[in-house]
Amino acid sequence: KPSNLFENYDNEKSTIRRSGGIMARINIPRSEYGVLRDLSELSETSFSELMNGLRDIEPNINQLGVAGLLSTKVRSINPSSLKTLLRTVFSLYQMMDAKGRTAQEIAGDVREAIEREKPKTFPIEKGGILAERMQKLLSIGGMVAITAKAISVMLEQERIFCGAMILSDIRPVFGASPDSASAALLTHTLNISFHQCGEHKEFYVALTTSELQTLKKAVDQAERESEGLKNFVQRSGVKFLTEGE
């Protein structure tokens, strides 16, 4: 599942020693080195814009679509790169929370991992800049940290919904003679796609028209209950987060 890109972080079994102490080891996926390189190579203007953008939207965030909100304030970074960068930052926030480590410790662990692995896709000389910027990003806290936690909570399931589609068709029913159909039957097939253990999977369910109405009623009821729960949370004064538009 995509909630945490740094799943191999281990501060108990796989440790190394540095300056007389024990530092946690983190294994960085190869796909992340490009994102970390882009972060280290941002101009000072773009990085400042990113930091200010995250701070500015903090008091007004009411949805998890942070990249969409942020892209209106951070014009110097294209939306696609911004979304990828935020995914990495959120993963690091989740790791920081799960392992009980500080922003400084996480930034140091990432820098150590880069110096240890010496990846071809990351300029080693940028390690210091990356660690400094990562520490600043992970120190923002507030709604950024809450959003990262909320995404983690949403994805703490064995199967994560990806999409749905209903296919409807008419099937002929043949009688004794195969030359012509005696009747026709309307059928529906519900396709559910989901992510499980990092893999995209799907399954199909056959539905009659009456069963299709049963499914629709269940969805309508869930929507009504969602509105009721949302109003309850808002009346309590707790900030309400949604999964986006």
C-alpha positions as CSV (number, residue, x, y, z in Angstrom):
1,K,0.0,0.0,0.0
2,P,1.2,3.5,-0.7
3,S,0.8,5.1,2.7
4,N,4.4,4.9,3.7
5,L,7.2,4.8,1.0
6,F,9.9,4.1,3.6
7,E,8.5,0.8,4.9
8,N,12.0,-0.7,5.7
9,Y,12.8,1.8,8.4
10,D,14.2,-0.1,11.4
11,N,15.5,1.5,14.6
12,E,15.8,-1.8,16.5
13,K,17.4,-4.6,14.4
14,S,19.3,-3.0,11.6
15,T,21.5,-0.3,13.2
16,I,24.8,1.3,12.6
17,R,27.0,3.3,14.9
18,R,27.9,7.0,14.3
19,S,29.8,9.3,16.6
20,G,29.7,6.7,19.4
21,G,25.9,6.4,19.3
22,I,23.4,4.2,17.5
23,M,21.5,5.6,14.6
24,A,18.5,4.0,13.0
25,R,18.9,2.6,9.5
26,I,16.5,3.6,6.7
27,N,16.3,1.9,3.3
28,I,15.3,4.4,0.7
29,P,13.4,3.0,-2.3
30,R,15.2,3.7,-5.6
31,S,12.2,5.6,-6.9
32,E,12.5,8.1,-4.1
33,Y,16.0,9.3,-4.9
34,G,14.8,11.3,-7.8
35,V,12.3,13.1,-5.6
36,L,14.9,13.8,-2.9
37,R,17.3,15.1,-5.6
38,D,14.5,17.5,-6.9
39,L,14.0,18.7,-3.3
40,S,17.7,19.3,-2.9
41,E,18.0,21.1,-6.2
42,L,15.1,23.5,-5.7
43,S,16.1,27.1,-5.9
44,E,16.1,29.0,-2.6
45,T,13.1,31.0,-3.9
46,S,11.1,27.9,-4.8
47,F,11.9,26.2,-1.4
48,S,10.9,29.3,0.5
49,E,7.7,29.5,-1.6
50,L,7.0,25.9,-0.7
51,M,7.5,26.5,3.0
52,N,5.4,29.6,3.0
53,G,2.7,27.8,1.1
54,L,2.5,25.0,3.6
55,R,2.3,27.5,6.5
56,D,-0.2,29.7,4.7
57,I,-2.8,27.0,4.0
58,E,-2.4,25.5,7.4
59,P,-5.2,27.4,9.2
60,N,-7.7,26.9,6.4
61,I,-7.2,23.3,5.3
62,N,-10.5,21.3,5.3
63,Q,-9.6,18.5,2.9
64,L,-6.8,16.1,2.2
65,G,-6.2,17.4,-1.3
66,V,-3.2,19.5,-0.1
67,A,-1.4,19.4,-3.4
68,G,-4.3,21.0,-5.2
69,L,-4.5,23.8,-2.6
70,L,-0.8,24.2,-2.5
71,S,-0.4,24.5,-6.3
72,T,-2.3,27.8,-6.2
73,K,0.3,29.3,-3.9
74,V,3.5,27.6,-5.1
75,R,3.7,28.6,-8.7
76,S,7.4,27.8,-9.2
77,I,6.9,24.1,-8.8
78,N,4.7,22.3,-11.4
79,P,1.6,20.5,-9.8
80,S,2.8,17.0,-10.8
81,S,6.2,17.4,-9.0
82,L,4.5,19.1,-6.1
83,K,2.2,16.2,-5.6
84,T,5.1,13.7,-5.7
85,L,7.1,15.8,-3.3
86,L,4.2,16.0,-0.8
87,R,3.7,12.2,-1.0
88,T,7.3,11.8,0.1
89,V,7.0,14.4,2.8
90,F,3.8,12.8,4.2
91,S,5.5,9.4,4.3
92,L,8.4,10.9,6.3
93,Y,5.9,12.5,8.7
94,Q,4.2,9.2,9.1
95,M,7.5,7.5,9.8
96,M,8.5,10.2,12.2
97,D,5.2,9.6,14.1
98,A,5.4,5.8,14.0
99,K,9.0,5.6,15.2
100,G,8.9,8.4,17.7
101,R,11.8,10.3,16.1
102,T,12.4,14.0,15.7
103,A,12.6,15.9,12.4
104,Q,16.4,16.3,13.0
105,E,16.8,12.6,13.5
106,I,14.8,11.6,10.4
107,A,16.7,14.1,8.3
108,G,20.0,12.7,9.6
109,D,18.9,9.2,9.0
110,V,18.0,9.9,5.3
111,R,21.4,11.7,4.8
112,E,23.2,8.7,6.3
113,A,21.4,6.3,4.1
114,I,22.4,8.3,1.0
115,E,26.0,8.4,2.1
116,R,25.9,4.7,2.7
117,E,24.2,3.7,-0.6
118,K,25.8,6.3,-2.8
119,P,23.0,6.2,-5.4
120,K,23.8,7.2,-8.9
121,T,20.6,9.3,-9.2
122,F,21.4,11.5,-6.2
123,P,24.3,14.0,-6.1
124,I,26.1,13.1,-2.8
125,E,27.3,16.7,-2.4
126,K,23.7,17.8,-2.0
127,G,23.2,15.6,1.1
128,G,23.7,18.5,3.5
129,I,21.2,20.7,1.7
130,L,18.7,17.9,1.6
131,A,19.0,17.2,5.3
132,E,18.6,20.9,6.2
133,R,15.5,21.3,4.0
134,M,14.0,18.0,5.1
135,Q,14.3,19.0,8.8
136,K,12.6,22.3,8.0
137,L,9.7,20.6,6.2
138,L,9.3,18.1,9.0
139,S,9.3,20.8,11.6
140,I,6.2,22.6,10.2
141,G,3.9,20.3,12.1
142,G,0.4,21.6,12.6
143,M,-2.1,20.7,10.0
144,V,0.6,19.2,7.7
145,A,1.4,16.6,10.4
146,I,-2.3,16.0,11.0
147,T,-3.0,15.5,7.3
148,A,-0.2,13.0,7.1
149,K,-1.6,11.2,10.1
150,A,-5.1,11.3,8.5
151,I,-3.9,9.8,5.3
152,S,-2.2,7.0,7.2
153,V,-5.4,6.3,9.1
154,M,-7.3,6.1,5.8
155,L,-4.9,3.6,4.4
156,E,-4.6,1.4,7.4
157,Q,-6.7,-1.3,5.7
158,E,-5.8,-4.5,4.0
159,R,-7.6,-3.5,0.8
160,I,-7.8,0.1,-0.5
161,F,-10.6,1.0,-2.9
162,C,-9.3,2.2,-6.3
163,G,-12.4,2.3,-8.6
164,A,-15.7,0.9,-9.6
165,M,-17.6,0.3,-12.8
166,I,-21.0,-1.4,-13.7
167,L,-21.4,-3.1,-17.0
168,S,-25.0,-3.7,-18.2
169,D,-25.9,-5.9,-21.1
170,I,-28.7,-8.0,-22.6
171,R,-28.2,-11.7,-22.9
172,P,-30.4,-13.9,-25.1
173,V,-32.1,-17.0,-23.7
174,F,-32.5,-19.8,-26.2
175,G,-35.1,-22.4,-26.0
176,A,-35.2,-25.8,-27.7
177,S,-34.1,-24.3,-31.1
178,P,-30.8,-22.6,-31.3
179,D,-31.9,-20.6,-34.3
180,S,-33.6,-17.8,-32.5
181,A,-33.8,-16.4,-29.0
182,S,-36.9,-17.2,-27.0
183,A,-36.3,-14.4,-24.4
184,A,-33.8,-11.8,-23.3
185,L,-32.4,-11.1,-19.9
186,L,-30.9,-7.8,-18.6
187,T,-27.8,-8.4,-16.5
188,H,-25.3,-6.1,-14.6
189,T,-21.8,-6.8,-13.6
190,L,-20.1,-4.8,-10.8
191,N,-16.4,-4.4,-11.1
192,I,-14.5,-3.3,-8.0
193,S,-10.7,-2.5,-8.3
194,F,-8.5,-2.1,-5.3
195,H,-4.9,-2.1,-4.0
196,Q,-3.6,-4.8,-1.8
197,C,0.0,-5.2,-0.6
198,G,1.1,-2.8,-3.3
199,E,-0.7,-4.7,-6.1
200,H,-3.6,-3.6,-8.2
201,K,-6.4,-6.2,-8.1
202,E,-10.1,-6.5,-9.0
203,F,-13.1,-8.7,-8.7
204,Y,-16.6,-9.0,-10.5
205,V,-20.0,-9.5,-9.0
206,A,-23.2,-10.3,-11.0
207,L,-26.2,-8.2,-10.2
208,T,-29.9,-8.3,-11.2
209,T,-31.7,-5.0,-11.7
210,S,-33.4,-5.4,-8.2
211,E,-30.0,-6.0,-6.6
212,L,-28.7,-3.0,-8.4
213,Q,-31.4,-1.0,-6.6
214,T,-30.4,-2.6,-3.3
215,L,-26.8,-1.4,-3.9
216,K,-28.0,2.1,-4.7
217,K,-30.1,2.3,-1.5
218,A,-27.0,1.2,0.5
219,V,-24.9,3.9,-1.0
220,D,-27.7,6.6,-0.5
221,Q,-27.9,5.6,3.2
222,A,-24.2,5.7,3.6
223,E,-24.2,9.2,2.1
224,R,-26.9,10.4,4.5
225,E,-25.1,8.9,7.5
226,S,-21.8,10.6,6.3
227,E,-23.5,14.0,6.3
228,G,-24.9,13.3,9.8
229,L,-21.5,12.3,11.1
230,K,-19.9,15.3,9.4
231,N,-22.3,17.7,11.1
232,F,-21.7,16.0,14.4
233,V,-18.0,16.5,14.1
234,Q,-18.3,20.1,13.0
235,R,-20.6,21.0,15.9
236,S,-18.0,19.6,18.3
237,G,-15.5,22.1,17.1
238,V,-13.0,19.5,15.8
239,K,-11.6,20.4,12.3
240,F,-13.2,18.1,9.8
241,L,-11.0,16.5,7.1
242,T,-12.3,14.9,3.9
243,E,-10.5,12.9,1.3
244,G,-10.7,15.6,-1.3
245,E,-13.1,16.6,-4.0
